[in-house]
């Protein structure tokens, strides 16, 4: 073997060893911070294309709770009712509208050669929302549609934006999503930007004492309470409500029955002041909006079976057991119409 060949062999051996070490470290980290795959728009639309749902759920990441409700609904109806959630991270009405127009509508409206709908069974829509969805994004927190490249874009949307604006930090979010999609098993790749691994390692090495943990919890509760109380003058932003008009107009224009559902919130984050101001005002505005547009209205913001313990550490999303209990409660109550096929 020549010296040149030996050098290349050594490089190859080194590369293989490095890759094997990286894979081993990645697998070890999965024991500390297990991957938690979440339903995203691409997968949701693939499910829609393969199936023929009778109920569509559009909302923020909160729409993922309806994965559980959809399973329970199918069990109760023997598969006659099929529910498809479409979760749009960083829920606002403008990104919902973009997702509807660019991802949902083309699938919903697809026709066969004879002009008939390929998927004709959709009859109901549940629009999941809360007060925050109707506000503009806080100044300094980025673009309102910041989640779209990372969650909703396809290659055609990326190239269209590059052609118009060149390569930017905004459209590069799409490339990062593509990269993550190539490594679905990798904790290191999937955790980029989230720091779940770092937090899990810190907790494993040095678990905080009960007092310190409670102090952190109390501080976060206070932040959430202040944020919700401060939202009273920001709800129902004109741009967001205009987008809502187009969303509702599209669905009702196709003869679909629409339910507006205000999603449950962590009880501890809701002060009496918030309930009397931000939440009450938003509920009244949305109830009036629903009545004016012929929509069913369901407010589960604070009237639900969930406790603080049912919410994840982010104070925003419901844990699996809580979702199971909430879904049963909802299907026994305000959403029972889904199991009975009755009109409003």
NULUMGU-925919 format. One record per residue (C-alpha): residue number from 1; x, y negated, z negated. Coordinates in steps of 0.5 Angstrom, whole numbers. Each point is the difference from the previous one (the first is absolute). Layout:
# NULUMGU-925919
+-----+-------+-------+-------+
! pos !    px !    py !    pz !
+-----+-------+-------+-------+
! NUM !     X !     Y !     Z !
...
+-----+-------+-------+-------+
//
This chain:
# NULUMGU-925919
+-----+-------+-------+-------+
! pos !    px !    py !    pz !
+-----+-------+-------+-------+
!   1 !     0 !     0 !     0 !
!   2 !     3 !    -7 !     2 !
!   3 !     1 !    -5 !    -5 !
!   4 !    -6 !    -4 !     3 !
!   5 !    -5 !     6 !    -1 !
!   6 !     2 !     1 !    -7 !
!   7 !    -1 !    -8 !    -1 !
!   8 !    -7 !     1 !     3 !
!   9 !    -1 !     6 !    -4 !
!  10 !     1 !    -3 !    -6 !
!  11 !    -4 !    -6 !     1 !
!  12 !    -6 !     5 !     2 !
!  13 !     1 !     4 !    -7 !
!  14 !     1 !    -7 !    -4 !
!  15 !    -7 !    -2 !     4 !
!  16 !    -3 !     6 !    -2 !
!  17 !     2 !     0 !    -7 !
!  18 !    -2 !    -7 !    -1 !
!  19 !    -7 !     2 !     3 !
!  20 !    -1 !     6 !    -4 !
!  21 !     2 !    -4 !    -6 !
!  22 !    -5 !    -6 !     2 !
!  23 !    -6 !     6 !     1 !
!  24 !     2 !     3 !    -7 !
!  25 !    -1 !    -7 !    -4 !
!  26 !    -6 !    -1 !     4 !
!  27 !    -3 !     6 !    -2 !
!  28 !     2 !    -1 !    -7 !
!  29 !    -3 !    -7 !    -1 !
!  30 !    -7 !     3 !     3 !
!  31 !     0 !     4 !    -7 !
!  32 !     1 !    -7 !    -4 !
!  33 !    -5 !    -4 !     5 !
!  34 !    -4 !     5 !     4 !
!  35 !    -3 !    -3 !     7 !
!  36 !    -7 !    -2 !     0 !
!  37 !    -2 !     0 !     7 !
!  38 !    -6 !    -5 !     1 !
!  39 !    -5 !    -1 !     5 !
!  40 !     2 !    -5 !     5 !
!  41 !    -3 !    -3 !     6 !
!  42 !     3 !     5 !     5 !
!  43 !    -2 !     6 !    -3 !
!  44 !    -7 !    -3 !    -1 !
!  45 !    -1 !    -1 !     7 !
!  46 !     3 !     7 !     2 !
!  47 !    -5 !     3 !    -5 !
!  48 !    -6 !    -4 !     3 !
!  49 !     3 !     2 !     7 !
!  50 !     0 !     7 !    -2 !
!  51 !    -7 !     0 !    -3 !
!  52 !    -7 !    -4 !     1 !
!  53 !    -1 !    -3 !    -7 !
!  54 !    -7 !    -3 !    -2 !
!  55 !     2 !    -5 !    -5 !
!  56 !     6 !    -5 !     1 !
!  57 !     4 !    -3 !    -6 !
!  58 !     4 !    -6 !     1 !
!  59 !     3 !    -4 !    -5 !
!  60 !     7 !    -1 !    -3 !
!  61 !     4 !     6 !    -4 !
!  62 !    -6 !     0 !    -4 !
!  63 !    -3 !     4 !     6 !
!  64 !     4 !     6 !    -2 !
!  65 !    -4 !     1 !    -6 !
!  66 !    -5 !     2 !     5 !
!  67 !     4 !     6 !     3 !
!  68 !    -3 !     4 !    -7 !
!  69 !    -7 !    -3 !     1 !
!  70 !     0 !     3 !     7 !
!  71 !     2 !     7 !    -2 !
!  72 !    -5 !     0 !    -5 !
!  73 !    -5 !    -3 !     5 !
!  74 !     2 !     5 !     5 !
!  75 !    -1 !     6 !    -6 !
!  76 !    -7 !    -3 !    -2 !
!  77 !    -3 !     0 !     7 !
!  78 !     3 !     6 !     3 !
!  79 !     5 !    -4 !     5 !
!  80 !    -6 !    -4 !     3 !
!  81 !     3 !    -6 !    -3 !
!  82 !     7 !    -2 !     2 !
!  83 !     3 !    -6 !    -3 !
!  84 !     7 !    -3 !     3 !
!  85 !     3 !    -5 !    -4 !
!  86 !     5 !    -5 !     4 !
!  87 !     4 !    -4 !    -6 !
!  88 !     4 !    -6 !     2 !
!  89 !     5 !    -2 !    -5 !
!  90 !     0 !    -8 !    -2 !
!  91 !    -7 !     0 !     1 !
!  92 !    -3 !    -6 !     3 !
!  93 !    -6 !    -1 !     5 !
!  94 !     5 !    -3 !     5 !
!  95 !     4 !     7 !     0 !
!  96 !    -6 !     4 !     0 !
!  97 !    -3 !    -4 !     6 !
!  98 !     7 !     2 !     4 !
!  99 !     0 !     7 !    -2 !
! 100 !    -8 !     1 !     2 !
! 101 !     2 !    -4 !     7 !
! 102 !     6 !     4 !     2 !
! 103 !     0 !     7 !    -4 !
! 104 !    -7 !     1 !    -2 !
! 105 !    -5 !    -2 !     6 !
! 106 !     4 !     3 !     6 !
! 107 !    -1 !     7 !    -4 !
! 108 !    -7 !    -2 !    -2 !
! 109 !    -2 !    -2 !     7 !
! 110 !     4 !     5 !     4 !
! 111 !    -5 !     3 !     5 !
! 112 !     0 !     7 !     5 !
! 113 !     0 !     0 !     7 !
! 114 !    -8 !     0 !     0 !
! 115 !     0 !    -7 !    -4 !
! 116 !    -2 !     4 !    -7 !
! 117 !     4 !    -2 !    -6 !
! 118 !     6 !     6 !    -2 !
! 119 !    -2 !    -1 !    -7 !
! 120 !    -7 !    -2 !    -1 !
! 121 !    -2 !     2 !    -7 !
! 122 !     2 !    -7 !    -4 !
! 123 !    -6 !    -3 !    -3 !
! 124 !     3 !    -3 !    -6 !
! 125 !     5 !    -5 !    -2 !
! 126 !     3 !    -1 !    -8 !
! 127 !     3 !    -7 !     0 !
! 128 !     5 !     0 !    -6 !
! 129 !     2 !    -6 !    -3 !
! 130 !     1 !    -4 !    -6 !
! 131 !     1 !    -8 !    -2 !
! 132 !     8 !     0 !     2 !
! 133 !    -2 !     3 !     7 !
! 134 !    -4 !    -7 !     2 !
! 135 !     6 !    -5 !    -2 !
! 136 !     6 !    -2 !     4 !
! 137 !     7 !     3 !    -2 !
! 138 !     4 !    -4 !    -5 !
! 139 !     4 !    -5 !     2 !
! 140 !     7 !     3 !     1 !
! 141 !    -2 !     7 !     0 !
! 142 !     1 !     1 !     8 !
! 143 !    -5 !     0 !     6 !
! 144 !    -7 !     2 !    -2 !
! 145 !     1 !     6 !     5 !
! 146 !     6 !     2 !    -2 !
! 147 !    -2 !     7 !    -1 !
! 148 !    -2 !     1 !     7 !
! 149 !     6 !     2 !     3 !
! 150 !     2 !     5 !    -5 !
! 151 !    -7 !     3 !    -1 !
! 152 !    -4 !    -1 !     6 !
! 153 !     4 !    -2 !     7 !
! 154 !     2 !     5 !     5 !
! 155 !     5 !    -1 !     5 !
! 156 !    -4 !    -4 !     5 !
! 157 !    -1 !    -5 !    -6 !
! 158 !     8 !     0 !    -1 !
! 159 !     2 !    -1 !     7 !
! 160 !    -5 !    -6 !     1 !
! 161 !     2 !    -3 !    -6 !
! 162 !     7 !     1 !     2 !
! 163 !    -1 !    -3 !     7 !
! 164 !    -3 !    -6 !    -3 !
! 165 !     4 !    -2 !    -6 !
! 166 !     6 !     5 !     1 !
! 167 !     3 !     4 !    -6 !
! 168 !    -2 !    -3 !    -7 !
! 169 !    -1 !     2 !    -7 !
! 170 !    -7 !     1 !     1 !
! 171 !     0 !     5 !     6 !
! 172 !     6 !     4 !    -3 !
! 173 !    -5 !     2 !    -5 !
! 174 !    -3 !     5 !     5 !
! 175 !     7 !     3 !     2 !
! 176 !     1 !     1 !    -8 !
! 177 !    -7 !     4 !     0 !
! 178 !     2 !     4 !     6 !
! 179 !     7 !     2 !    -3 !
! 180 !    -4 !     2 !    -7 !
! 181 !    -4 !     4 !     5 !
! 182 !     6 !     4 !     2 !
! 183 !     2 !     2 !    -7 !
! 184 !    -7 !     2 !    -4 !
! 185 !     4 !     4 !    -4 !
! 186 !     5 !    -5 !    -3 !
! 187 !    -1 !    -3 !    -6 !
! 188 !     6 !    -5 !     1 !
! 189 !    -3 !    -2 !     7 !
! 190 !    -7 !    -1 !    -3 !
! 191 !     1 !    -3 !    -6 !
! 192 !     4 !    -6 !     4 !
! 193 !    -3 !    -7 !    -3 !
! 194 !    -4 !     4 !    -6 !
! 195 !     5 !     2 !    -5 !
! 196 !    -4 !     5 !    -2 !
! 197 !     6 !     5 !    -1 !
! 198 !     4 !    -5 !    -4 !
! 199 !    -5 !    -1 !    -5 !
! 200 !    -1 !     7 !     0 !
! 201 !     7 !     1 !    -2 !
! 202 !     0 !    -5 !    -5 !
! 203 !    -6 !     3 !    -3 !
! 204 !     4 !     6 !     0 !
! 205 !     6 !    -2 !    -3 !
! 206 !    -3 !    -5 !    -5 !
! 207 !    -7 !     1 !    -2 !
! 208 !    -2 !    -7 !    -3 !
! 209 !    -3 !     0 !    -7 !
! 210 !    -8 !     0 !    -1 !
! 211 !     1 !    -8 !    -2 !
! 212 !     4 !    -2 !     6 !
! 213 !    -5 !     4 !     4 !
! 214 !    -6 !    -3 !    -3 !
! 215 !     3 !    -7 !     1 !
! 216 !     1 !     1 !     7 !
! 217 !    -7 !     2 !     1 !
! 218 !    -3 !    -6 !    -4 !
! 219 !     4 !    -4 !     5 !
! 220 !    -2 !     3 !     6 !
! 221 !    -7 !     0 !    -2 !
! 222 !     0 !    -8 !    -2 !
! 223 !     3 !    -1 !     7 !
! 224 !    -6 !     3 !     3 !
! 225 !    -5 !    -3 !    -4 !
! 226 !     3 !    -7 !     2 !
! 227 !     0 !     2 !     7 !
! 228 !    -7 !     2 !     0 !
! 229 !    -2 !    -6 !    -4 !
! 230 !     4 !    -5 !     5 !
! 231 !    -4 !     3 !     6 !
! 232 !    -6 !    -3 !    -1 !
! 233 !     1 !    -6 !     4 !
! 234 !     4 !     4 !     6 !
! 235 !    -6 !     5 !     1 !
! 236 !    -3 !     0 !     7 !
! 237 !     5 !    -3 !     4 !
! 238 !    -3 !    -3 !     7 !
! 239 !     5 !     4 !     4 !
! 240 !    -1 !     6 !    -4 !
! 241 !    -8 !     0 !     1 !
! 242 !     0 !    -2 !     7 !
! 243 !     4 !     7 !     1 !
! 244 !    -5 !     3 !    -5 !
! 245 !    -6 !    -3 !     5 !
! 246 !     4 !     4 !     6 !
! 247 !     1 !     6 !    -4 !
! 248 !    -8 !     1 !    -2 !
! 249 !    -2 !    -3 !     7 !
! 250 !     4 !     6 !     3 !
! 251 !    -3 !     5 !    -4 !
! 252 !    -7 !    -2 !     0 !
! 253 !     0 !    -2 !     7 !
! 254 !     1 !     8 !     1 !
! 255 !    -6 !     1 !    -4 !
! 256 !     4 !     3 !    -6 !
! 257 !    -2 !     0 !    -7 !
! 258 !     5 !    -4 !    -4 !
! 259 !     1 !     0 !    -8 !
! 260 !     4 !    -5 !    -3 !
! 261 !     3 !     3 !    -6 !
! 262 !     4 !    -4 !    -6 !
! 263 !     5 !     5 !    -2 !
! 264 !     1 !     1 !    -7 !
! 265 !     6 !    -4 !    -4 !
! 266 !     4 !     2 !    -6 !
! 267 !    -4 !    -2 !    -6 !
! 268 !     5 !    -3 !    -4 !
! 269 !     2 !    -5 !     5 !
! 270 !    -7 !    -3 !     0 !
! 271 !    -1 !    -5 !    -5 !
! 272 !    -7 !    -3 !    -2 !
! 273 !     2 !    -6 !     4 !
! 274 !     2 !     3 !     6 !
! 275 !    -6 !     4 !     0 !
! 276 !    -4 !    -6 !    -1 !
! 277 !     4 !    -4 !     5 !
! 278 !     4 !     3 !     6 !
! 279 !    -4 !     7 !     0 !
! 280 !    -7 !    -3 !    -1 !
! 281 !     1 !    -5 !     5 !
! 282 !     3 !     5 !     5 !
! 283 !    -6 !     5 !    -1 !
! 284 !    -5 !    -5 !     1 !
! 285 !     3 !    -3 !     6 !
! 286 !     1 !     7 !     3 !
! 287 !    -7 !     2 !    -2 !
! 288 !    -3 !    -6 !     3 !
! 289 !     4 !     2 !     6 !
! 290 !    -2 !     7 !     0 !
! 291 !    -7 !    -2 !     0 !
! 292 !     0 !    -5 !     5 !
! 293 !     3 !     5 !     5 !
! 294 !    -4 !     6 !    -2 !
! 295 !     5 !     4 !    -3 !
! 296 !     0 !     5 !    -7 !
! 297 !     4 !    -3 !    -5 !
! 298 !     3 !     4 !    -6 !
! 299 !     4 !    -4 !    -6 !
! 300 !     4 !     5 !    -4 !
! 301 !     5 !    -5 !    -2 !
! 302 !    -1 !     1 !    -7 !
! 303 !    -6 !     5 !     0 !
! 304 !     3 !     6 !     1 !
! 305 !     3 !     6 !    -4 !
! 306 !     7 !    -1 !     0 !
! 307 !     5 !    -2 !    -6 !
! 308 !     6 !    -4 !     0 !
! 309 !     3 !     7 !    -1 !
! 310 !    -2 !     2 !     7 !
! 311 !     4 !    -5 !     4 !
! 312 !     7 !     1 !     2 !
! 313 !     6 !    -4 !    -3 !
! 314 !    -1 !    -5 !     6 !
! 315 !    -7 !    -2 !    -4 !
! 316 !    -3 !     0 !     7 !
! 317 !    -1 !     7 !     3 !
! 318 !    -4 !     6 !    -4 !
! 319 !     3 !     6 !    -2 !
! 320 !    -2 !     7 !     3 !
! 321 !    -4 !     2 !    -6 !
! 322 !    -4 !    -7 !     0 !
! 323 !    -1 !     1 !     8 !
! 324 !    -3 !     6 !    -1 !
! 325 !    -5 !    -2 !    -6 !
! 326 !    -1 !    -7 !     4 !
! 327 !    -2 !     4 !     6 !
! 328 !    -5 !     4 !    -4 !
! 329 !    -3 !    -5 !    -3 !
! 330 !    -1 !    -5 !     6 !
! 331 !    -3 !     6 !     4 !
! 332 !    -5 !     1 !    -6 !
! 333 !    -2 !    -7 !     0 !
! 334 !     1 !    -6 !     5 !
! 335 !     3 !     4 !     6 !
! 336 !    -5 !     6 !    -1 !
! 337 !    -3 !    -2 !     7 !
! 338 !     6 !     3 !     3 !
! 339 !    -2 !     7 !    -2 !
! 340 !    -7 !    -1 !     2 !
! 341 !     0 !    -4 !     6 !
! 342 !    -5 !    -5 !    -2 !
! 343 !    -1 !    -7 !     3 !
! 344 !     1 !    -6 !    -4 !
+-----+-------+-------+-------+
//
